[in-house]
Amino acid sequence: MLSASSESEYMKCDACGQERECFVQRKFGNEQALCAYCLSAIYCYL
């Protein structure tokens, strides 16, 4: 089961701009789509 704070949806990724299945992270009332294909790369730069 996915947690309430992280859902998988098909939408445009904020990072790579590709519309595909992304992980939607909700932090501090904001939503950010993180693509399953570039998620690991995003974490490298956090």
N, CA, C and O atoms as a Maestro MAE file, in Angstrom:
{
 s_m_m2io_version
 :::
 2.0.0
}

f_m_ct {
 s_m_title
 :::
 protein
 m_atom[184] {
  # First column is atom index #
  i_m_mmod_type
  r_m_x_coord
  r_m_y_coord
  r_m_z_coord
  i_m_residue_number
  s_m_chain_name
  s_m_pdb_residue_name
  s_m_pdb_atom_name
  i_m_atomic_number
  :::
  1 25 0.833 -1.206 0.000 1 A "MET " " N  " 7
  2 3 0.000 0.000 0.000 1 A "MET " " CA " 6
  3 2 0.872 1.263 0.000 1 A "MET " " C  " 6
  4 15 1.904 1.320 0.670 1 A "MET " " O  " 8
  5 25 0.445 2.257 -0.752 2 A "LEU " " N  " 7
  6 3 1.157 3.521 -0.755 2 A "LEU " " CA " 6
  7 2 0.715 4.351 0.437 2 A "LEU " " C  " 6
  8 15 -0.441 4.278 0.855 2 A "LEU " " O  " 8
  9 25 1.623 5.133 0.982 3 A "SER " " N  " 7
  10 3 1.267 5.976 2.114 3 A "SER " " CA " 6
  11 2 0.439 7.159 1.645 3 A "SER " " C  " 6
  12 15 0.405 7.477 0.456 3 A "SER " " O  " 8
  13 25 -0.219 7.797 2.579 4 A "ALA " " N  " 7
  14 3 -1.085 8.926 2.235 4 A "ALA " " CA " 6
  15 2 -0.273 10.116 1.741 4 A "ALA " " C  " 6
  16 15 -0.810 10.993 1.065 4 A "ALA " " O  " 8
  17 25 1.014 10.156 2.072 5 A "SER " " N  " 7
  18 3 1.844 11.298 1.715 5 A "SER " " CA " 6
  19 2 2.533 11.112 0.368 5 A "SER " " C  " 6
  20 15 3.184 12.032 -0.127 5 A "SER " " O  " 8
  21 25 2.397 9.929 -0.231 6 A "SER " " N  " 7
  22 3 3.047 9.677 -1.514 6 A "SER " " CA " 6
  23 2 2.146 8.797 -2.358 6 A "SER " " C  " 6
  24 15 1.804 7.683 -1.960 6 A "SER " " O  " 8
  25 25 1.758 9.299 -3.532 7 A "GLU " " N  " 7
  26 3 0.887 8.545 -4.419 7 A "GLU " " CA " 6
  27 2 1.518 8.455 -5.794 7 A "GLU " " C  " 6
  28 15 2.315 9.309 -6.184 7 A "GLU " " O  " 8
  29 25 1.154 7.414 -6.524 8 A "SER " " N  " 7
  30 3 1.651 7.260 -7.883 8 A "SER " " CA " 6
  31 2 0.543 7.646 -8.848 8 A "SER " " C  " 6
  32 15 -0.546 7.072 -8.819 8 A "SER " " O  " 8
  33 25 0.826 8.623 -9.704 9 A "GLU " " N  " 7
  34 3 -0.167 9.096 -10.652 9 A "GLU " " CA " 6
  35 2 0.485 9.296 -12.011 9 A "GLU " " C  " 6
  36 15 1.705 9.416 -12.121 9 A "GLU " " O  " 8
  37 25 -0.356 9.330 -13.052 10 A "TYR " " N  " 7
  38 3 0.158 9.586 -14.392 10 A "TYR " " CA " 6
  39 2 -0.004 11.067 -14.681 10 A "TYR " " C  " 6
  40 15 -1.116 11.534 -14.928 10 A "TYR " " O  " 8
  41 25 1.092 11.806 -14.654 11 A "MET " " N  " 7
  42 3 1.031 13.250 -14.842 11 A "MET " " CA " 6
  43 2 2.394 13.750 -15.286 11 A "MET " " C  " 6
  44 15 3.348 12.977 -15.370 11 A "MET " " O  " 8
  45 25 2.487 15.045 -15.572 12 A "LYS " " N  " 7
  46 3 3.760 15.601 -16.027 12 A "LYS " " CA " 6
  47 2 4.711 15.786 -14.852 12 A "LYS " " C  " 6
  48 15 4.345 16.343 -13.817 12 A "LYS " " O  " 8
  49 25 5.920 15.317 -15.030 13 A "CYS " " N  " 7
  50 3 6.933 15.436 -13.985 13 A "CYS " " CA " 6
  51 2 7.467 16.864 -13.933 13 A "CYS " " C  " 6
  52 15 7.763 17.455 -14.972 13 A "CYS " " O  " 8
  53 25 7.590 17.418 -12.734 14 A "ASP " " N  " 7
  54 3 8.110 18.771 -12.569 14 A "ASP " " CA " 6
  55 2 9.589 18.854 -12.935 14 A "ASP " " C  " 6
  56 15 10.080 19.920 -13.305 14 A "ASP " " O  " 8
  57 25 10.297 17.736 -12.832 15 A "ALA " " N  " 7
  58 3 11.739 17.759 -13.038 15 A "ALA " " CA " 6
  59 2 12.127 17.549 -14.503 15 A "ALA " " C  " 6
  60 15 12.891 18.336 -15.062 15 A "ALA " " O  " 8
  61 25 11.603 16.489 -15.124 16 A "CYS " " N  " 7
  62 3 12.031 16.178 -16.488 16 A "CYS " " CA " 6
  63 2 11.002 16.591 -17.523 16 A "CYS " " C  " 6
  64 15 11.288 16.580 -18.721 16 A "CYS " " O  " 8
  65 25 9.789 16.961 -17.071 17 A "GLY " " N  " 7
  66 3 8.781 17.475 -17.986 17 A "GLY " " CA " 6
  67 2 8.081 16.410 -18.816 17 A "GLY " " C  " 6
  68 15 7.292 16.733 -19.704 17 A "GLY " " O  " 8
  69 25 8.366 15.137 -18.532 18 A "GLN " " N  " 7
  70 3 7.734 14.057 -19.282 18 A "GLN " " CA " 6
  71 2 6.430 13.652 -18.606 18 A "GLN " " C  " 6
  72 15 6.352 13.586 -17.380 18 A "GLN " " O  " 8
  73 25 5.420 13.386 -19.404 19 A "GLU " " N  " 7
  74 3 4.137 12.961 -18.838 19 A "GLU " " CA " 6
  75 2 4.110 11.440 -18.772 19 A "GLU " " C  " 6
  76 15 3.928 10.770 -19.789 19 A "GLU " " O  " 8
  77 25 4.288 10.915 -17.604 20 A "ARG " " N  " 7
  78 3 4.333 9.463 -17.380 20 A "ARG " " CA " 6
  79 2 3.996 9.211 -15.921 20 A "ARG " " C  " 6
  80 15 3.656 10.138 -15.186 20 A "ARG " " O  " 8
  81 25 4.091 7.968 -15.508 21 A "GLU " " N  " 7
  82 3 3.751 7.661 -14.112 21 A "GLU " " CA " 6
  83 2 4.744 8.326 -13.163 21 A "GLU " " C  " 6
  84 15 5.950 8.099 -13.255 21 A "GLU " " O  " 8
  85 25 4.240 9.126 -12.272 22 A "CYS " " N  " 7
  86 3 5.092 9.865 -11.350 22 A "CYS " " CA " 6
  87 2 4.659 9.623 -9.915 22 A "CYS " " C  " 6
  88 15 3.520 9.237 -9.652 22 A "CYS " " O  " 8
  89 25 5.575 9.852 -9.001 23 A "PHE " " N  " 7
  90 3 5.257 9.828 -7.586 23 A "PHE " " CA " 6
  91 2 4.917 11.248 -7.161 23 A "PHE " " C  " 6
  92 15 5.723 12.161 -7.339 23 A "PHE " " O  " 8
  93 25 3.732 11.439 -6.601 24 A "VAL " " N  " 7
  94 3 3.319 12.767 -6.167 24 A "VAL " " CA " 6
  95 2 3.624 12.918 -4.684 24 A "VAL " " C  " 6
  96 15 3.024 12.241 -3.850 24 A "VAL " " O  " 8
  97 25 4.550 13.796 -4.361 25 A "GLN " " N  " 7
  98 3 4.909 14.032 -2.973 25 A "GLN " " CA " 6
  99 2 4.228 15.294 -2.480 25 A "GLN " " C  " 6
  100 15 4.314 16.348 -3.111 25 A "GLN " " O  " 8
  101 25 3.547 15.177 -1.340 26 A "ARG " " N  " 7
  102 3 2.868 16.331 -0.764 26 A "ARG " " CA " 6
  103 2 3.632 16.780 0.476 26 A "ARG " " C  " 6
  104 15 3.674 16.074 1.484 26 A "ARG " " O  " 8
  105 25 4.231 17.953 0.389 27 A "LYS " " N  " 7
  106 3 4.997 18.483 1.516 27 A "LYS " " CA " 6
  107 2 4.553 19.910 1.802 27 A "LYS " " C  " 6
  108 15 4.496 20.738 0.893 27 A "LYS " " O  " 8
  109 25 4.245 20.195 3.038 28 A "PHE " " N  " 7
  110 3 3.891 21.544 3.466 28 A "PHE " " CA " 6
  111 2 2.755 22.123 2.630 28 A "PHE " " C  " 6
  112 15 2.736 23.323 2.354 28 A "PHE " " O  " 8
  113 25 1.810 21.278 2.227 29 A "GLY " " N  " 7
  114 3 0.649 21.739 1.481 29 A "GLY " " CA " 6
  115 2 0.903 21.898 -0.010 29 A "GLY " " C  " 6
  116 15 0.000 22.285 -0.752 29 A "GLY " " O  " 8
  117 25 2.125 21.604 -0.461 30 A "ASN " " N  " 7
  118 3 2.442 21.701 -1.882 30 A "ASN " " CA " 6
  119 2 2.567 20.309 -2.481 30 A "ASN " " C  " 6
  120 15 2.894 19.348 -1.784 30 A "ASN " " O  " 8
  121 25 2.305 20.210 -3.780 31 A "GLU " " N  " 7
  122 3 2.452 18.926 -4.454 31 A "GLU " " CA " 6
  123 2 3.581 19.010 -5.466 31 A "GLU " " C  " 6
  124 15 3.718 20.006 -6.176 31 A "GLU " " O  " 8
  125 25 4.381 17.968 -5.528 32 A "GLN " " N  " 7
  126 3 5.451 17.903 -6.516 32 A "GLN " " CA " 6
  127 2 5.433 16.529 -7.156 32 A "GLN " " C  " 6
  128 15 5.452 15.513 -6.462 32 A "GLN " " O  " 8
  129 25 5.396 16.498 -8.479 33 A "ALA " " N  " 7
  130 3 5.412 15.229 -9.191 33 A "ALA " " CA " 6
  131 2 6.853 14.824 -9.463 33 A "ALA " " C  " 6
  132 15 7.606 15.569 -10.090 33 A "ALA " " O  " 8
  133 25 7.229 13.655 -8.994 34 A "LEU " " N  " 7
  134 3 8.571 13.147 -9.241 34 A "LEU " " CA " 6
  135 2 8.467 11.894 -10.096 34 A "LEU " " C  " 6
  136 15 7.890 10.889 -9.678 34 A "LEU " " O  " 8
  137 25 9.028 11.962 -11.291 35 A "CYS " " N  " 7
  138 3 8.904 10.874 -12.252 35 A "CYS " " CA " 6
  139 2 9.632 9.622 -11.777 35 A "CYS " " C  " 6
  140 15 10.718 9.702 -11.203 35 A "CYS " " O  " 8
  141 25 9.024 8.470 -12.022 36 A "ALA " " N  " 7
  142 3 9.632 7.209 -11.627 36 A "ALA " " CA " 6
  143 2 10.955 6.979 -12.361 36 A "ALA " " C  " 6
  144 15 11.819 6.244 -11.883 36 A "ALA " " O  " 8
  145 25 11.106 7.620 -13.535 37 A "TYR " " N  " 7
  146 3 12.312 7.409 -14.329 37 A "TYR " " CA " 6
  147 2 13.456 8.324 -13.920 37 A "TYR " " C  " 6
  148 15 14.617 7.983 -14.143 37 A "TYR " " O  " 8
  149 25 13.161 9.474 -13.329 38 A "CYS " " N  " 7
  150 3 14.239 10.391 -12.950 38 A "CYS " " CA " 6
  151 2 14.291 10.605 -11.441 38 A "CYS " " C  " 6
  152 15 15.064 11.434 -10.962 38 A "CYS " " O  " 8
  153 25 13.482 9.873 -10.694 39 A "LEU " " N  " 7
  154 3 13.402 10.044 -9.245 39 A "LEU " " CA " 6
  155 2 14.766 9.844 -8.583 39 A "LEU " " C  " 6
  156 15 15.145 10.618 -7.704 39 A "LEU " " O  " 8
  157 25 15.502 8.818 -8.998 40 A "SER " " N  " 7
  158 3 16.800 8.551 -8.390 40 A "SER " " CA " 6
  159 2 17.771 9.692 -8.670 40 A "SER " " C  " 6
  160 15 18.587 10.040 -7.816 40 A "SER " " O  " 8
  161 25 17.684 10.278 -9.867 41 A "ALA " " N  " 7
  162 3 18.550 11.399 -10.209 41 A "ALA " " CA " 6
  163 2 18.210 12.624 -9.365 41 A "ALA " " C  " 6
  164 15 19.097 13.376 -8.962 41 A "ALA " " O  " 8
  165 25 16.904 12.818 -9.100 42 A "ILE " " N  " 7
  166 3 16.474 13.938 -8.272 42 A "ILE " " CA " 6
  167 2 17.044 13.793 -6.860 42 A "ILE " " C  " 6
  168 15 17.537 14.761 -6.282 42 A "ILE " " O  " 8
  169 25 16.975 12.587 -6.315 43 A "TYR " " N  " 7
  170 3 17.491 12.361 -4.970 43 A "TYR " " CA " 6
  171 2 18.987 12.625 -4.897 43 A "TYR " " C  " 6
  172 15 19.492 13.033 -3.851 43 A "TYR " " O  " 8
  173 25 19.698 12.397 -5.992 44 A "CYS " " N  " 7
  174 3 21.139 12.638 -6.006 44 A "CYS " " CA " 6
  175 2 21.456 14.121 -5.801 44 A "CYS " " C  " 6
  176 15 22.524 14.468 -5.298 44 A "CYS " " O  " 8
  177 25 20.522 14.992 -6.194 45 A "TYR " " N  " 7
  178 3 20.776 16.426 -6.108 45 A "TYR " " CA " 6
  179 2 20.129 17.085 -4.903 45 A "TYR " " C  " 6
  180 15 20.265 18.293 -4.714 45 A "TYR " " O  " 8
  181 25 19.427 16.308 -4.082 46 A "LEU " " N  " 7
  182 3 18.787 16.899 -2.898 46 A "LEU " " CA " 6
  183 2 19.836 17.293 -1.856 46 A "LEU " " C  " 6
  184 15 19.487 17.805 -0.792 46 A "LEU " " O  " 8
  :::
 }
 m_bond[183] {
  # First column is bond index #
  i_m_from
  i_m_to
  i_m_order
  :::
  1 1 2 1
  2 2 3 1
  3 3 4 2
  4 3 5 1
  5 5 6 1
  6 6 7 1
  7 7 8 2
  8 7 9 1
  9 9 10 1
  10 10 11 1
  11 11 12 2
  12 11 13 1
  13 13 14 1
  14 14 15 1
  15 15 16 2
  16 15 17 1
  17 17 18 1
  18 18 19 1
  19 19 20 2
  20 19 21 1
  21 21 22 1
  22 22 23 1
  23 23 24 2
  24 23 25 1
  25 25 26 1
  26 26 27 1
  27 27 28 2
  28 27 29 1
  29 29 30 1
  30 30 31 1
  31 31 32 2
  32 31 33 1
  33 33 34 1
  34 34 35 1
  35 35 36 2
  36 35 37 1
  37 37 38 1
  38 38 39 1
  39 39 40 2
  40 39 41 1
  41 41 42 1
  42 42 43 1
  43 43 44 2
  44 43 45 1
  45 45 46 1
  46 46 47 1
  47 47 48 2
  48 47 49 1
  49 49 50 1
  50 50 51 1
  51 51 52 2
  52 51 53 1
  53 53 54 1
  54 54 55 1
  55 55 56 2
  56 55 57 1
  57 57 58 1
  58 58 59 1
  59 59 60 2
  60 59 61 1
  61 61 62 1
  62 62 63 1
  63 63 64 2
  64 63 65 1
  65 65 66 1
  66 66 67 1
  67 67 68 2
  68 67 69 1
  69 69 70 1
  70 70 71 1
  71 71 72 2
  72 71 73 1
  73 73 74 1
  74 74 75 1
  75 75 76 2
  76 75 77 1
  77 77 78 1
  78 78 79 1
  79 79 80 2
  80 79 81 1
  81 81 82 1
  82 82 83 1
  83 83 84 2
  84 83 85 1
  85 85 86 1
  86 86 87 1
  87 87 88 2
  88 87 89 1
  89 89 90 1
  90 90 91 1
  91 91 92 2
  92 91 93 1
  93 93 94 1
  94 94 95 1
  95 95 96 2
  96 95 97 1
  97 97 98 1
  98 98 99 1
  99 99 100 2
  100 99 101 1
  101 101 102 1
  102 102 103 1
  103 103 104 2
  104 103 105 1
  105 105 106 1
  106 106 107 1
  107 107 108 2
  108 107 109 1
  109 109 110 1
  110 110 111 1
  111 111 112 2
  112 111 113 1
  113 113 114 1
  114 114 115 1
  115 115 116 2
  116 115 117 1
  117 117 118 1
  118 118 119 1
  119 119 120 2
  120 119 121 1
  121 121 122 1
  122 122 123 1
  123 123 124 2
  124 123 125 1
  125 125 126 1
  126 126 127 1
  127 127 128 2
  128 127 129 1
  129 129 130 1
  130 130 131 1
  131 131 132 2
  132 131 133 1
  133 133 134 1
  134 134 135 1
  135 135 136 2
  136 135 137 1
  137 137 138 1
  138 138 139 1
  139 139 140 2
  140 139 141 1
  141 141 142 1
  142 142 143 1
  143 143 144 2
  144 143 145 1
  145 145 146 1
  146 146 147 1
  147 147 148 2
  148 147 149 1
  149 149 150 1
  150 150 151 1
  151 151 152 2
  152 151 153 1
  153 153 154 1
  154 154 155 1
  155 155 156 2
  156 155 157 1
  157 157 158 1
  158 158 159 1
  159 159 160 2
  160 159 161 1
  161 161 162 1
  162 162 163 1
  163 163 164 2
  164 163 165 1
  165 165 166 1
  166 166 167 1
  167 167 168 2
  168 167 169 1
  169 169 170 1
  170 170 171 1
  171 171 172 2
  172 171 173 1
  173 173 174 1
  174 174 175 1
  175 175 176 2
  176 175 177 1
  177 177 178 1
  178 178 179 1
  179 179 180 2
  180 179 181 1
  181 181 182 1
  182 182 183 1
  183 183 184 2
  :::
 }
}
